[in-house]
Amino acid sequence: MKVLRMGAGAGFQGDRIAPAVDLAERGKLDYLIFECLGERTIANAQQARSADPSNGYDPLLERRMRAVLPACARNGTRIVTNMGAANPAAAAERTLAVARELGLFGLKVAAVTGDDVLDRIGGFVLDETGSPAAALGDRLVSANAYIGIDGLVAALDAGADVVICGRASDPSLFLAPLVHEFGWARDDWTRLGRGILVGHLLECAAQITGGYFADPGKKDVPDLANVGHPLAEVNSDGDAVITKLEGTGGLVSRATCIEQMLYEIHDPARYLQPDVVADFSNVQFEEVGQDRVAVTGAAGTPATGLLKVSVGYRDGWFGEGQISYAGANCVERGNLAITLVRERLARFSGSILDERGELVGVNSVWPSTTGRGDPAEVRMRYAARCLDLHTAQAIGEEVEGLYLAGPAGGGGVTRSTREVLAIASTLMPADSVAATCAMKEVQHETV
């Protein structure tokens, strides 16, 4: 039975590059998949594209491609990624340029588009606001549908070595190569559900090899500093073995696989995806060797016919300031600092939408102390979401003013401002969103 080897090159935009290079060089992979896109990252990318039409793709695209393309081309490994973000066409052009510089002539790069639905989102009601998207007016920044495998499979069928898309469903990046290679029917719900499970297990990269799983003394992970990214050996029925490269740090165990399967899942029996509703309720994990876990039992039912749409919009400005207090009575001094900043910002009350003062290590995550004794130092953080930039800047200014107009012993002030991009969601009929692909080949430059 044919077995496909798929590796996870990245699990988020800022993921480490070295493990992907290791997979490209030693993994004997058929596919290397980079999942780098989140809801807010694509809204940020849309803003970048608005400022510069040649921008709007993943900022690490060029570094990643330059790092892995030589080995992938040499080993016959194809790449699938959503690093196109808001501008897959520009990302493909940049990849072509990198490949040309590396002398990888003949390499075929495809851009998959169609997820951008900003031009037709206005009448759809947003779940979070209860109002049509059009009510946001010029605050509306982006609207991207979570497309499925159609455009990705079309690109692979056309012979693309590198496939770059924008907002596709994360597991679809892994499902598409399986459908392409094994010829699964689009109504083979069981195999599609199994492919979605494989994608979901790999999509967060090192989370399934011990990263994020690690908890010293409770869930120890060996050599986490050198944690490797996972790969899957998938057969034509969609059953798989999850593993990692020999010599890398981390671990693949039944526990790491179970934690990753449950990650971001609302109902394991109905994991809604563009191409199938996956059912993980009868999944079995079996440790079949060192860092080798067999995965079976996933299923699926027909897709809903609806696509989730992630909508980004401007929602004010964020201002923040931080200052440290150390030594005896530091908690009381930190609390006094919060009180002073809050009182001094009262003149901006009409422009401050939300505010929060906290002592990091005391009440920044939990609302009160743990009762384990007074800390030796605290970091006071005051932050607020504001209507305008001027008010947001005042937040950090008042924290900095605590140097001489606040409690004793404050130091190490930092301050920042940024525009707030909020995310809302809605549903759109799948048949109203069409993905297309365009492919180019790396050619010798003509003189």
Buried (B, 14 or more C-beta within 10 A) or exposed (E): EEEBBBBBBBBBBEBBBEBBBBBBBBBEBBBBBBBBBBBBBBBBBBBBBEEEEEBBBBBBBBEBBBBBBBBBBEBEBBBBBBBBBBBBBBBBBBBBBBBBEBEBEEBBBBBBBBBBBBEBBEEBEBEEBEEBBEEBEEEBBBBBBBBBBBBBBBBBEEEBBBBBBBBBBBBBBBBBBBBBBBEBEBEBBBBBBBBBBBBBBBBBBBBBBBBBBBEEEEBEBEEBEEBBBBBBBBBBEBBBBBBBBEEBBBBBBEBBBBBBBEBEBEEBEBBBBBBBBBBBEEBEBEBEEEBBBBBBBBBBBEBBEBBBBBBBBBBBBBBBBBBBBBEEEBBEBBBBBBEBBBEBBEEBEEBBBEBEBBBBBBBBEEEEBEEEEEBEBBBBBBBBBBBEBEBBBBBBBBBBBBEEEBBEBBEEBBBBBEBBBBBBBBBBEBEEBEBEBBBBBBEEEEE
